[in-house]
Amino acid sequence: MRKDVAFACPAVRGKPAPGLQAVGNGSRKLSVRTFTRRPGSPLLRHNVDWNHFPEKVAIQLNDTYPSMAVAELMRILLDDAHLGWDQAFELTKRTLAYTNHTLLPEALEKGQSPGLKTFSRAISKSSTKSTGVSSTKFVFVSRVTTDACSA
Amino acid sequence: MSLVEEGGERKIRMANLAILGSHSTNGAAAIHSKLLRTITVKDLAEMSPSALAPRPMG
């Protein structure tokens, strides 16, 4: 089965950072910028049942810069594909994998503006729709934490 | 363990987000993965051991 494998990495003018290569049969290079900002992103053009998305696409988050892909894929699955929260979170987890490059806690990246504003908007939009609770910026985050704790 | 760093301006801990939102986390080398698992994100590793389990590189 053909499976697209992509490294999500910091974008330099829309291209993946130097030294990073996409691998796999029929693979495509993809920057996190492409993934998160373009609705017609190549990885999202599969006309497949979303339940099979993780079998068609694998995204490797290379360091924390593309972590936003977690929120963005959740937003796509919730708002565009109209899936339920649990199903969307399961599909997101199965699609994404992460490579850590930083051991020092004080050096770990903290999301903040302007990225955080976009992030928060996605969170608010998704969480309000899926849970029906009032829109607070970090409902998504607390929900993810709760889910993970109960898993 | 929280995804949100409190105190002053709230910030998202991007590494925690990536770990919780993915099925697998690895370091850049075996020893890196081990230190990550035992020190840096010890709480998350204890919560979901399979996501940070040792695995062969390459």
N, CA and C atoms of all chains as a GROMACS GRO file, in nm:
protein
  627
    1MET      N    1   0.085  -0.119   0.000
    1MET     CA    2   0.000   0.000   0.000
    1MET      C    3   0.088   0.125   0.000
    2ARG      N    4   0.052   0.218  -0.081
    2ARG     CA    5   0.127   0.342  -0.083
    2ARG      C    6   0.097   0.422   0.043
    3LYS      N    7   0.202   0.469   0.102
    3LYS     CA    8   0.182   0.550   0.222
    3LYS      C    9   0.272   0.672   0.214
    4ASP      N   10   0.214   0.787   0.234
    4ASP     CA   11   0.294   0.909   0.233
    4ASP      C   12   0.356   0.928   0.370
    5VAL      N   13   0.485   0.955   0.368
    5VAL     CA   14   0.556   0.980   0.492
    5VAL      C   15   0.618   1.118   0.483
    6ALA      N   16   0.596   1.200   0.581
    6ALA     CA   17   0.650   1.335   0.574
    6ALA      C   18   0.716   1.374   0.705
    7PHE      N   19   0.820   1.451   0.692
    7PHE     CA   20   0.876   1.515   0.810
    7PHE      C   21   0.816   1.654   0.819
    8ALA      N   22   0.756   1.684   0.930
    8ALA     CA   23   0.710   1.820   0.952
    8ALA      C   24   0.822   1.892   1.024
    9CYS      N   25   0.871   1.996   0.964
    9CYS     CA   26   0.987   2.061   1.020
    9CYS      C   27   0.976   2.212   0.996
   10PRO      N   28   1.061   2.289   1.061
   10PRO     CA   29   1.052   2.434   1.044
   10PRO      C   30   1.064   2.472   0.896
   11ALA      N   31   0.979   2.560   0.854
   11ALA     CA   32   0.979   2.597   0.713
   11ALA      C   33   1.069   2.717   0.686
   12VAL      N   34   1.142   2.710   0.577
   12VAL     CA   35   1.220   2.823   0.532
   12VAL      C   36   1.163   2.862   0.397
   13ARG      N   37   1.093   2.971   0.394
   13ARG     CA   38   1.024   3.015   0.272
   13ARG      C   39   0.941   2.902   0.212
   14GLY      N   40   0.871   2.832   0.296
   14GLY     CA   41   0.780   2.730   0.248
   14GLY      C   42   0.845   2.596   0.216
   15LYS      N   43   0.977   2.587   0.234
   15LYS     CA   44   1.044   2.460   0.206
   15LYS      C   45   1.094   2.401   0.337
   16PRO      N   46   1.105   2.268   0.343
   16PRO     CA   47   1.158   2.207   0.464
   16PRO      C   48   1.300   2.256   0.491
   17ALA      N   49   1.337   2.259   0.617
   17ALA     CA   50   1.471   2.303   0.654
   17ALA      C   51   1.575   2.214   0.586
   18PRO      N   52   1.692   2.270   0.554
   18PRO     CA   53   1.797   2.194   0.487
   18PRO      C   54   1.837   2.071   0.568
   19GLY      N   55   1.873   1.966   0.499
   19GLY     CA   56   1.923   1.848   0.567
   19GLY      C   57   1.814   1.750   0.605
   20LEU      N   58   1.690   1.789   0.589
   20LEU     CA   59   1.581   1.698   0.623
   20LEU      C   60   1.521   1.641   0.495
   21GLN      N   61   1.500   1.512   0.494
   21GLN     CA   62   1.447   1.450   0.374
   21GLN      C   63   1.323   1.370   0.406
   22ALA      N   64   1.232   1.374   0.316
   22ALA     CA   65   1.117   1.286   0.329
   22ALA      C   66   1.158   1.148   0.279
   23VAL      N   67   1.102   1.045   0.335
   23VAL     CA   68   1.139   0.910   0.294
   23VAL      C   69   1.015   0.829   0.263
   24GLY      N   70   1.034   0.716   0.197
   24GLY     CA   71   0.924   0.625   0.173
   24GLY      C   72   0.877   0.630   0.029
   25ASN      N   73   0.806   0.529  -0.011
   25ASN     CA   74   0.757   0.518  -0.147
   25ASN      C   75   0.649   0.624  -0.172
   26GLY      N   76   0.666   0.699  -0.277
   26GLY     CA   77   0.566   0.800  -0.309
   26GLY      C   78   0.559   0.910  -0.206
   27SER      N   79   0.668   0.929  -0.138
   27SER     CA   80   0.666   1.026  -0.030
   27SER      C   81   0.674   1.169  -0.083
   28ARG      N   82   0.636   1.259  -0.001
   28ARG     CA   83   0.642   1.398  -0.039
   28ARG      C   84   0.709   1.477   0.072
   29LYS      N   85   0.787   1.572   0.030
   29LYS     CA   86   0.842   1.662   0.130
   29LYS      C   87   0.732   1.758   0.174
   30LEU      N   88   0.732   1.787   0.296
   30LEU     CA   89   0.624   1.871   0.346
   30LEU      C   90   0.674   1.953   0.461
   31SER      N   91   0.649   2.078   0.458
   31SER     CA   92   0.686   2.160   0.572
   31SER      C   93   0.565   2.178   0.661
   32VAL      N   94   0.590   2.206   0.785
   32VAL     CA   95   0.478   2.226   0.876
   32VAL      C   96   0.394   2.343   0.830
   33ARG      N   97   0.459   2.440   0.766
   33ARG     CA   98   0.386   2.554   0.719
   33ARG      C   99   0.285   2.512   0.613
   34THR      N  100   0.328   2.423   0.526
   34THR     CA  101   0.239   2.372   0.424
   34THR      C  102   0.123   2.298   0.489
   35PHE      N  103   0.158   2.217   0.586
   35PHE     CA  104   0.056   2.134   0.649
   35PHE      C  105  -0.046   2.217   0.724
   36THR      N  106   0.004   2.315   0.797
   36THR     CA  107  -0.088   2.385   0.885
   36THR      C  108  -0.162   2.500   0.816
   37ARG      N  109  -0.108   2.551   0.707
   37ARG     CA  110  -0.170   2.673   0.654
   37ARG      C  111  -0.243   2.655   0.523
   38ARG      N  112  -0.221   2.542   0.456
   38ARG     CA  113  -0.288   2.527   0.327
   38ARG      C  114  -0.395   2.420   0.335
   39PRO      N  115  -0.519   2.460   0.317
   39PRO     CA  116  -0.627   2.362   0.322
   39PRO      C  117  -0.609   2.252   0.217
   40GLY      N  118  -0.550   2.287   0.103
   40GLY     CA  119  -0.532   2.189  -0.003
   40GLY      C  120  -0.398   2.119   0.004
   41SER      N  121  -0.341   2.115   0.123
   41SER     CA  122  -0.212   2.051   0.144
   41SER      C  123  -0.209   1.911   0.084
   42PRO      N  124  -0.099   1.874   0.018
   42PRO     CA  125  -0.092   1.745  -0.051
   42PRO      C  126  -0.133   1.627   0.037
   43LEU      N  127  -0.096   1.633   0.164
   43LEU     CA  128  -0.127   1.520   0.251
   43LEU      C  129  -0.275   1.508   0.279
   44LEU      N  130  -0.348   1.614   0.254
   44LEU     CA  131  -0.490   1.609   0.287
   44LEU      C  132  -0.577   1.587   0.163
   45ARG      N  133  -0.512   1.553   0.052
   45ARG     CA  134  -0.589   1.536  -0.071
   45ARG      C  135  -0.639   1.394  -0.092
   46HIS      N  136  -0.605   1.307  -0.001
   46HIS     CA  137  -0.652   1.169  -0.015
   46HIS      C  138  -0.804   1.165  -0.005
   47ASN      N  139  -0.864   1.108  -0.104
   47ASN     CA  140  -1.010   1.092  -0.096
   47ASN      C  141  -1.040   0.960  -0.028
   48VAL      N  142  -1.008   0.956   0.097
   48VAL     CA  143  -1.028   0.831   0.170
   48VAL      C  144  -1.116   0.855   0.291
   49ASP      N  145  -1.167   0.746   0.340
   49ASP     CA  146  -1.236   0.748   0.467
   49ASP      C  147  -1.136   0.796   0.572
   50TRP      N  148  -1.175   0.894   0.651
   50TRP     CA  149  -1.081   0.948   0.750
   50TRP      C  150  -1.031   0.840   0.845
   51ASN      N  151  -1.112   0.736   0.863
   51ASN     CA  152  -1.070   0.628   0.952
   51ASN      C  153  -0.944   0.558   0.902
   52HIS      N  154  -0.919   0.572   0.770
   52HIS     CA  155  -0.801   0.508   0.713
   52HIS      C  156  -0.686   0.607   0.690
   53PHE      N  157  -0.706   0.730   0.734
   53PHE     CA  158  -0.604   0.834   0.712
   53PHE      C  159  -0.467   0.795   0.769
   54PRO      N  160  -0.462   0.741   0.893
   54PRO     CA  161  -0.330   0.704   0.947
   54PRO      C  162  -0.263   0.591   0.870
   55GLU      N  163  -0.341   0.514   0.794
   55GLU     CA  164  -0.280   0.409   0.713
   55GLU      C  165  -0.221   0.466   0.584
   56LYS      N  166  -0.267   0.585   0.547
   56LYS     CA  167  -0.221   0.646   0.423
   56LYS      C  168  -0.112   0.751   0.447
   57VAL      N  169  -0.116   0.811   0.563
   57VAL     CA  170  -0.028   0.924   0.589
   57VAL      C  171   0.040   0.909   0.724
   58ALA      N  172   0.170   0.929   0.726
   58ALA     CA  173   0.243   0.934   0.853
   58ALA      C  174   0.319   1.065   0.858
   59ILE      N  175   0.308   1.135   0.967
   59ILE     CA  176   0.378   1.263   0.980
   59ILE      C  177   0.470   1.258   1.100
   60GLN      N  178   0.597   1.280   1.073
   60GLN     CA  179   0.698   1.279   1.180
   60GLN      C  180   0.726   1.424   1.219
   61LEU      N  181   0.695   1.458   1.341
   61LEU     CA  182   0.722   1.593   1.390
   61LEU      C  183   0.868   1.600   1.430
   62ASN      N  184   0.945   1.674   1.354
   62ASN     CA  185   1.087   1.682   1.381
   62ASN      C  186   1.112   1.802   1.472
   63ASP      N  187   1.122   1.774   1.601
   63ASP     CA  188   1.134   1.876   1.705
   63ASP      C  189   0.997   1.941   1.731
   64THR      N  190   0.996   2.038   1.819
   64THR     CA  191   0.868   2.090   1.866
   64THR      C  192   0.806   2.197   1.776
   65TYR      N  193   0.883   2.251   1.682
   65TYR     CA  194   0.828   2.360   1.601
   65TYR      C  195   0.698   2.322   1.533
   66PRO      N  196   0.686   2.200   1.479
   66PRO     CA  197   0.560   2.165   1.413
   66PRO      C  198   0.455   2.103   1.505
   67SER      N  199   0.470   2.120   1.636
   67SER     CA  200   0.372   2.063   1.729
   67SER      C  201   0.231   2.112   1.700
   68MET      N  202   0.223   2.226   1.639
   68MET     CA  203   0.094   2.285   1.603
   68MET      C  204   0.014   2.189   1.515
   69ALA      N  205   0.084   2.096   1.451
   69ALA     CA  206   0.016   2.000   1.366
   69ALA      C  207  -0.084   1.917   1.446
   70VAL      N  208  -0.057   1.897   1.575
   70VAL     CA  209  -0.152   1.824   1.660
   70VAL      C  210  -0.285   1.899   1.663
   71ALA      N  211  -0.275   2.028   1.695
   71ALA     CA  212  -0.397   2.109   1.703
   71ALA      C  213  -0.463   2.123   1.567
   72GLU      N  214  -0.381   2.137   1.463
   72GLU     CA  215  -0.437   2.160   1.330
   72GLU      C  216  -0.507   2.036   1.275
   73LEU      N  217  -0.448   1.920   1.297
   73LEU     CA  218  -0.513   1.798   1.249
   73LEU      C  219  -0.642   1.774   1.327
   74MET      N  220  -0.638   1.803   1.455
   74MET     CA  221  -0.761   1.792   1.536
   74MET      C  222  -0.868   1.886   1.480
   75ARG      N  223  -0.829   2.008   1.447
   75ARG     CA  224  -0.925   2.105   1.395
   75ARG      C  225  -0.986   2.056   1.263
   76ILE      N  226  -0.901   2.001   1.177
   76ILE     CA  227  -0.949   1.952   1.048
   76ILE      C  228  -1.048   1.838   1.068
   77LEU      N  229  -1.012   1.746   1.158
   77LEU     CA  230  -1.098   1.629   1.179
   77LEU      C  231  -1.230   1.667   1.246
   78LEU      N  232  -1.223   1.765   1.336
   78LEU     CA  233  -1.345   1.805   1.407
   78LEU      C  234  -1.433   1.896   1.322
   79ASP      N  235  -1.372   2.001   1.267
   79ASP     CA  236  -1.451   2.103   1.200
   79ASP      C  237  -1.480   2.070   1.054
   80ASP      N  238  -1.383   2.015   0.984
   80ASP     CA  239  -1.401   1.989   0.842
   80ASP      C  240  -1.459   1.850   0.817
   81ALA      N  241  -1.411   1.752   0.893
   81ALA     CA  242  -1.459   1.615   0.872
   81ALA      C  243  -1.577   1.580   0.964
   82HIS      N  244  -1.603   1.670   1.058
   82HIS     CA  245  -1.717   1.652   1.150
   82HIS      C  246  -1.712   1.520   1.228
   83LEU      N  247  -1.594   1.482   1.270
   83LEU     CA  248  -1.581   1.362   1.352
   83LEU      C  249  -1.598   1.399   1.499
   84GLY      N  250  -1.620   1.299   1.581
   84GLY     CA  251  -1.629   1.322   1.724
   84GLY      C  252  -1.490   1.340   1.782
   85TRP      N  253  -1.485   1.395   1.904
   85TRP     CA  254  -1.357   1.426   1.966
   85TRP      C  255  -1.269   1.302   1.982
   86ASP      N  256  -1.326   1.198   2.038
   86ASP     CA  257  -1.246   1.079   2.068
   86ASP      C  258  -1.188   1.017   1.942
   87GLN      N  259  -1.271   1.011   1.840
   87GLN     CA  260  -1.227   0.953   1.713
   87GLN      C  261  -1.117   1.040   1.651
   88ALA      N  262  -1.138   1.172   1.656
   88ALA     CA  263  -1.039   1.265   1.599
   88ALA      C  264  -0.905   1.254   1.673
   89PHE      N  265  -0.912   1.243   1.804
   89PHE     CA  266  -0.788   1.235   1.883
   89PHE      C  267  -0.714   1.105   1.855
   90GLU      N  268  -0.790   0.998   1.841
   90GLU     CA  269  -0.731   0.868   1.810
   90GLU      C  270  -0.660   0.871   1.674
   91LEU      N  271  -0.728   0.929   1.574
   91LEU     CA  272  -0.670   0.938   1.440
   91LEU      C  273  -0.547   1.028   1.439
   92THR      N  274  -0.554   1.138   1.515
   92THR     CA  275  -0.440   1.229   1.523
   92THR      C  276  -0.319   1.159   1.582
   93LYS      N  277  -0.341   1.088   1.691
   93LYS     CA  278  -0.231   1.017   1.756
   93LYS      C  279  -0.169   0.912   1.664
   94ARG      N  280  -0.255   0.841   1.591
   94ARG     CA  281  -0.203   0.737   1.504
   94ARG      C  282  -0.127   0.794   1.384
   95THR      N  283  -0.160   0.917   1.344
   95THR     CA  284  -0.095   0.978   1.227
   95THR      C  285   0.041   1.038   1.263
   96LEU      N  286   0.051   1.092   1.382
   96LEU     CA  287   0.169   1.169   1.418
   96LEU      C  288   0.268   1.091   1.503
   97ALA      N  289   0.394   1.119   1.482
   97ALA     CA  290   0.500   1.072   1.571
   97ALA      C  291   0.597   1.188   1.591
   98TYR      N  292   0.675   1.182   1.695
   98TYR     CA  293   0.753   1.300   1.735
   98TYR      C  294   0.897   1.262   1.769
   99THR      N  295   0.989   1.339   1.720
   99THR     CA  296   1.130   1.323   1.757
   99THR      C  297   1.172   1.441   1.842
  100ASN      N  298   1.216   1.410   1.962
  100ASN     CA  299   1.261   1.516   2.054
  100ASN      C  300   1.409   1.546   2.033
  101HIS      N  301   1.445   1.672   2.040
  101HIS     CA  302   1.584   1.711   2.024
  101HIS      C  303   1.638   1.786   2.144
  102THR      N  304   1.556   1.805   2.244
  102THR     CA  305   1.597   1.890   2.356
  102THR      C  306   1.573   1.819   2.488
  103LEU      N  307   1.679   1.805   2.568
  103LEU     CA  308   1.664   1.738   2.697
  103LEU      C  309   1.646   1.836   2.812
  104LEU      N  310   1.706   1.952   2.800
  104LEU     CA  311   1.698   2.047   2.911
  104LEU      C  312   1.557   2.107   2.921
  105PRO      N  313   1.493   2.088   3.036
  105PRO     CA  314   1.355   2.139   3.050
  105PRO      C  315   1.345   2.288   3.022
  106GLU      N  316   1.445   2.364   3.068
  106GLU     CA  317   1.439   2.509   3.048
  106GLU      C  318   1.456   2.550   2.902
  107ALA      N  319   1.504   2.455   2.821
  107ALA     CA  320   1.525   2.486   2.679
  107ALA      C  321   1.408   2.440   2.592
  108LEU      N  322   1.312   2.372   2.652
  108LEU     CA  323   1.199   2.324   2.573
  108LEU      C  324   1.112   2.442   2.529
  109GLU      N  325   1.066   2.433   2.407
  109GLU     CA  326   0.993   2.545   2.348
  109GLU      C  327   0.857   2.567   2.414
  110LYS      N  328   0.827   2.692   2.436
  110LYS     CA  329   0.694   2.729   2.485
  110LYS      C  330   0.623   2.804   2.374
  111GLY      N  331   0.500   2.761   2.347
  111GLY     CA  332   0.425   2.827   2.241
  111GLY      C  333   0.376   2.963   2.286
  112GLN      N  334   0.397   3.063   2.205
  112GLN     CA  335   0.346   3.194   2.237
  112GLN      C  336   0.316   3.270   2.108
  113SER      N  337   0.271   3.389   2.121
  113SER     CA  338   0.231   3.463   2.003
  113SER      C  339   0.349   3.482   1.908
  114PRO      N  340   0.327   3.490   1.775
  114PRO     CA  341   0.193   3.493   1.714
  114PRO      C  342   0.135   3.353   1.694
  115GLY      N  343   0.217   3.251   1.702
  115GLY     CA  344   0.167   3.116   1.679
  115GLY      C  345   0.057   3.078   1.775
  116LEU      N  346   0.073   3.120   1.899
  116LEU     CA  347  -0.024   3.081   2.001
  116LEU      C  348  -0.161   3.138   1.974
  117LYS      N  349  -0.165   3.256   1.913
  117LYS     CA  350  -0.294   3.315   1.883
  117LYS      C  351  -0.370   3.229   1.783
  118THR      N  352  -0.299   3.184   1.680
  118THR     CA  353  -0.360   3.095   1.582
  118THR      C  354  -0.404   2.966   1.650
  119PHE      N  355  -0.316   2.916   1.731
  119PHE     CA  356  -0.339   2.793   1.806
  119PHE      C  357  -0.465   2.807   1.892
  120SER      N  358  -0.473   2.918   1.963
  120SER     CA  359  -0.585   2.940   2.053
  120SER      C  360  -0.716   2.949   1.977
  121ARG      N  361  -0.708   3.013   1.860
  121ARG     CA  362  -0.831   3.026   1.781
  121ARG      C  363  -0.880   2.888   1.739
  122ALA      N  364  -0.785   2.803   1.696
  122ALA     CA  365  -0.822   2.667   1.656
  122ALA      C  366  -0.880   2.591   1.774
  123ILE      N  367  -0.817   2.611   1.889
  123ILE     CA  368  -0.862   2.544   2.011
  123ILE      C  369  -1.004   2.588   2.044
  124SER      N  370  -1.025   2.718   2.046
  124SER     CA  371  -1.156   2.771   2.084
  124SER      C  372  -1.264   2.720   1.990
  125LYS      N  373  -1.233   2.728   1.861
  125LYS     CA  374  -1.330   2.688   1.761
  125LYS      C  375  -1.366   2.540   1.777
  126SER      N  376  -1.262   2.457   1.787
  126SER     CA  377  -1.284   2.314   1.795
  126SER      C  378  -1.354   2.276   1.924
  127SER      N  379  -1.308   2.331   2.034
  127SER     CA  380  -1.361   2.286   2.162
  127SER      C  381  -1.506   2.329   2.179
  128THR      N  382  -1.538   2.445   2.128
  128THR     CA  383  -1.676   2.491   2.141
  128THR      C  384  -1.770   2.401   2.062
  129LYS      N  385  -1.725   2.365   1.942
  129LYS     CA  386  -1.810   2.281   1.858
  129LYS      C  387  -1.825   2.141   1.914
  130SER      N  388  -1.713   2.085   1.959
  130SER     CA  389  -1.715   1.943   1.993
  130SER      C  390  -1.770   1.917   2.132
  131THR      N  391  -1.748   2.010   2.222
  131THR     CA  392  -1.788   1.981   2.359
  131THR      C  393  -1.909   2.062   2.402
  132GLY      N  394  -1.938   2.168   2.327
  132GLY     CA  395  -2.052   2.250   2.362
  132GLY      C  396  -2.026   2.342   2.480
  133VAL      N  397  -1.909   2.333   2.537
  133VAL     CA  398  -1.880   2.420   2.651
  133VAL      C  399  -1.841   2.558   2.602
  134SER      N  400  -1.848   2.653   2.690
  134SER     CA  401  -1.817   2.789   2.650
  134SER      C  402  -1.671   2.798   2.604
  135SER      N  403  -1.650   2.891   2.514
  135SER     CA  404  -1.520   2.899   2.450
  135SER      C  405  -1.414   2.959   2.541
  136THR      N  406  -1.329   2.876   2.591
  136THR     CA  407  -1.212   2.928   2.662
  136THR      C  408  -1.090   2.881   2.586
  137LYS      N  409  -0.986   2.957   2.593
  137LYS     CA  410  -0.873   2.932   2.507
  137LYS      C  411  -0.811   2.794   2.525
  138PHE      N  412  -0.818   2.741   2.644
  138PHE     CA  413  -0.739   2.623   2.670
  138PHE      C  414  -0.821   2.498   2.700
  139VAL      N  415  -0.945   2.499   2.656
  139VAL     CA  416  -1.028   2.380   2.675
  139VAL      C  417  -0.965   2.260   2.605
  140PHE      N  418  -0.919   2.284   2.483
  140PHE     CA  419  -0.855   2.178   2.405
  140PHE      C  420  -0.743   2.114   2.487
  141VAL      N  421  -0.664   2.198   2.545
  141VAL     CA  422  -0.547   2.150   2.617
  141VAL      C  423  -0.587   2.068   2.739
  142SER      N  424  -0.682   2.120   2.817
  142SER     CA  425  -0.720   2.047   2.936
  142SER      C  426  -0.790   1.917   2.899
  143ARG      N  427  -0.863   1.920   2.788
  143ARG     CA  428  -0.931   1.799   2.742
  143ARG      C  429  -0.829   1.692   2.702
  144VAL      N  430  -0.728   1.736   2.630
  144VAL     CA  431  -0.624   1.641   2.589
  144VAL      C  432  -0.557   1.581   2.712
  145THR      N  433  -0.528   1.665   2.809
  145THR     CA  434  -0.462   1.617   2.930
  145THR      C  435  -0.551   1.516   3.002
  146THR      N  436  -0.678   1.548   3.012
  146THR     CA  437  -0.771   1.458   3.080
  146THR      C  438  -0.779   1.324   3.008
  147ASP      N  439  -0.792   1.331   2.876
  147ASP     CA  440  -0.800   1.208   2.798
  147ASP      C  441  -0.677   1.122   2.817
  148ALA      N  442  -0.564   1.186   2.811
  148ALA     CA  443  -0.439   1.113   2.821
  148ALA      C  444  -0.425   1.050   2.958
  149CYS      N  445  -0.472   1.120   3.060
  149CYS     CA  446  -0.460   1.069   3.196
  149CYS      C  447  -0.550   0.947   3.217
  150SER      N  448  -0.665   0.948   3.148
  150SER     CA  449  -0.759   0.839   3.172
  150SER      C  450  -0.731   0.721   3.080
  151ALA      N  451  -0.640   0.740   2.986
  151ALA     CA  452  -0.611   0.634   2.888
  151ALA      C  453  -0.537   0.518   2.956
  152MET      N  454   0.351   1.825   3.411
  152MET     CA  455   0.287   1.740   3.311
  152MET      C  456   0.187   1.819   3.227
  153SER      N  457   0.132   1.925   3.285
  153SER     CA  458   0.032   2.003   3.214
  153SER      C  459   0.085   2.058   3.082
  154LEU      N  460  -0.006   2.075   2.987
  154LEU     CA  461   0.033   2.133   2.859
  154LEU      C  462   0.049   2.283   2.870
  155VAL      N  463  -0.007   2.339   2.975
  155VAL     CA  464  -0.005   2.484   2.988
  155VAL      C  465   0.088   2.526   3.101
  156GLU      N  466   0.178   2.617   3.070
  156GLU     CA  467   0.263   2.673   3.173
  156GLU      C  468   0.193   2.795   3.230
  157GLU      N  469   0.164   2.789   3.359
  157GLU     CA  470   0.092   2.899   3.422
  157GLU      C  471   0.191   3.001   3.476
  158GLY      N  472   0.137   3.105   3.537
  158GLY     CA  473   0.225   3.208   3.592
  158GLY      C  474   0.251   3.314   3.488
  159GLY      N  475   0.192   3.431   3.510
  159GLY     CA  476   0.207   3.536   3.409
  159GLY      C  477   0.132   3.497   3.283
  160GLU      N  478   0.199   3.513   3.171
  160GLU     CA  479   0.135   3.477   3.045
  160GLU      C  480   0.133   3.325   3.029
  161ARG      N  481   0.016   3.272   2.994
  161ARG     CA  482   0.007   3.128   2.975
  161ARG      C  483   0.077   3.089   2.845
  162LYS      N  484   0.150   2.980   2.855
  162LYS     CA  485   0.220   2.934   2.735
  162LYS      C  486   0.198   2.784   2.718
  163ILE      N  487   0.198   2.742   2.592
  163ILE     CA  488   0.181   2.600   2.564
  163ILE      C  489   0.318   2.532   2.561
  164ARG      N  490   0.329   2.423   2.633
  164ARG     CA  491   0.453   2.344   2.628
  164ARG      C  492   0.448   2.256   2.504
  165MET      N  493   0.520   2.299   2.403
  165MET     CA  494   0.508   2.236   2.272
  165MET      C  495   0.553   2.090   2.272
  166ALA      N  496   0.652   2.057   2.354
  166ALA     CA  497   0.700   1.918   2.359
  166ALA      C  498   0.592   1.827   2.419
  167ASN      N  499   0.527   1.875   2.526
  167ASN     CA  500   0.420   1.796   2.587
  167ASN      C  501   0.305   1.775   2.489
  168LEU      N  502   0.275   1.881   2.414
  168LEU     CA  503   0.170   1.871   2.314
  168LEU      C  504   0.204   1.766   2.210
  169ALA      N  505   0.329   1.768   2.163
  169ALA     CA  506   0.372   1.672   2.060
  169ALA      C  507   0.369   1.530   2.114
  170ILE      N  508   0.408   1.513   2.240
  170ILE     CA  509   0.410   1.378   2.298
  170ILE      C  510   0.268   1.324   2.315
  171LEU      N  511   0.180   1.409   2.366
  171LEU     CA  512   0.042   1.364   2.390
  171LEU      C  513  -0.036   1.345   2.260
  172GLY      N  514   0.001   1.422   2.157
  172GLY     CA  515  -0.073   1.414   2.031
  172GLY      C  516  -0.016   1.316   1.931
  173SER      N  517   0.084   1.239   1.972
  173SER     CA  518   0.143   1.143   1.879
  173SER      C  519   0.147   1.004   1.943
  174HIS      N  520   0.169   0.903   1.858
  174HIS     CA  521   0.168   0.766   1.912
  174HIS      C  522   0.307   0.721   1.952
  175SER      N  523   0.408   0.795   1.910
  175SER     CA  524   0.544   0.750   1.937
  175SER      C  525   0.638   0.870   1.952
  176THR      N  526   0.723   0.864   2.052
  176THR     CA  527   0.822   0.970   2.072
  176THR      C  528   0.960   0.907   2.084
  177ASN      N  529   1.054   0.962   2.010
  177ASN     CA  530   1.190   0.913   2.022
  177ASN      C  531   1.287   1.029   2.033
  178GLY      N  532   1.405   1.001   2.082
  178GLY     CA  533   1.509   1.102   2.088
  178GLY      C  534   1.600   1.087   1.968
  179ALA      N  535   1.705   1.169   1.962
  179ALA     CA  536   1.793   1.165   1.846
  179ALA      C  537   1.892   1.048   1.855
  180ALA      N  538   1.904   0.986   1.970
  180ALA     CA  539   1.991   0.870   1.987
  180ALA      C  540   1.935   0.788   2.103
  181ALA      N  541   1.984   0.666   2.118
  181ALA     CA  542   1.930   0.578   2.222
  181ALA      C  543   1.945   0.640   2.360
  182ILE      N  544   2.063   0.698   2.386
  182ILE     CA  545   2.085   0.757   2.519
  182ILE      C  546   2.000   0.883   2.538
  183HIS      N  547   1.979   0.952   2.429
  183HIS     CA  548   1.891   1.070   2.432
  183HIS      C  549   1.749   1.026   2.470
  184SER      N  550   1.701   0.920   2.408
  184SER     CA  551   1.567   0.869   2.439
  184SER      C  552   1.557   0.828   2.585
  185LYS      N  553   1.666   0.764   2.633
  185LYS     CA  554   1.665   0.716   2.771
  185LYS      C  555   1.657   0.833   2.870
  186LEU      N  556   1.736   0.936   2.845
  186LEU     CA  557   1.736   1.053   2.933
  186LEU      C  558   1.602   1.127   2.925
  187LEU      N  559   1.548   1.130   2.806
  187LEU     CA  560   1.416   1.193   2.788
  187LEU      C  561   1.311   1.121   2.872
  188ARG      N  562   1.319   0.988   2.866
  188ARG     CA  563   1.221   0.902   2.935
  188ARG      C  564   1.238   0.907   3.086
  189THR      N  565   1.360   0.915   3.131
  189THR     CA  566   1.385   0.904   3.275
  189THR      C  567   1.398   1.037   3.346
  190ILE      N  568   1.423   1.144   3.273
  190ILE     CA  569   1.443   1.273   3.340
  190ILE      C  570   1.350   1.382   3.285
  191THR      N  571   1.367   1.416   3.157
  191THR     CA  572   1.300   1.534   3.102
  191THR      C  573   1.148   1.526   3.110
  192VAL      N  574   1.092   1.418   3.062
  192VAL     CA  575   0.945   1.404   3.067
  192VAL      C  576   0.908   1.275   3.140
  193LYS      N  577   0.968   1.257   3.255
  193LYS     CA  578   0.949   1.135   3.334
  193LYS      C  579   0.800   1.110   3.363
  194ASP      N  580   0.729   1.217   3.399
  194ASP     CA  581   0.587   1.201   3.433
  194ASP      C  582   0.505   1.152   3.313
  195LEU      N  583   0.532   1.209   3.196
  195LEU     CA  584   0.458   1.167   3.077
  195LEU      C  585   0.495   1.024   3.038
  196ALA      N  586   0.622   0.988   3.058
  196ALA     CA  587   0.667   0.853   3.023
  196ALA      C  588   0.601   0.749   3.114
  197GLU      N  589   0.581   0.787   3.239
  197GLU     CA  590   0.515   0.694   3.331
  197GLU      C  591   0.366   0.681   3.300
  198MET      N  592   0.310   0.791   3.248
  198MET     CA  593   0.168   0.791   3.216
  198MET      C  594   0.139   0.706   3.092
  199SER      N  595   0.222   0.719   2.990
  199SER     CA  596   0.202   0.638   2.869
  199SER      C  597   0.335   0.574   2.828
  200PRO      N  598   0.373   0.465   2.894
  200PRO     CA  599   0.503   0.402   2.871
  200PRO      C  600   0.525   0.357   2.727
  201SER      N  601   0.419   0.311   2.662
  201SER     CA  602   0.437   0.257   2.527
  201SER      C  603   0.478   0.365   2.428
  202ALA      N  604   0.432   0.489   2.451
  202ALA     CA  605   0.463   0.597   2.357
  202ALA      C  606   0.611   0.635   2.362
  203LEU      N  607   0.674   0.613   2.476
  203LEU     CA  608   0.815   0.648   2.488
  203LEU      C  609   0.903   0.524   2.508
  204ALA      N  610   0.850   0.409   2.471
  204ALA     CA  611   0.926   0.285   2.489
  204ALA      C  612   1.053   0.285   2.404
  205PRO      N  613   1.157   0.219   2.453
  205PRO     CA  614   1.281   0.210   2.374
  205PRO      C  615   1.253   0.137   2.243
  206ARG      N  616   1.312   0.185   2.136
  206ARG     CA  617   1.296   0.116   2.007
  206ARG      C  618   1.424   0.131   1.928
  207PRO      N  619   1.449   0.034   1.842
  207PRO     CA  620   1.573   0.038   1.763
  207PRO      C  621   1.575   0.158   1.670
  208MET      N  622   1.691   0.217   1.653
  208MET     CA  623   1.704   0.330   1.563
  208MET      C  624   1.751   0.282   1.427
  209GLY      N  625   1.705   0.348   1.324
  209GLY     CA  626   1.755   0.322   1.190
  209GLY      C  627   1.700   0.194   1.128
   0.00000   0.00000   0.00000
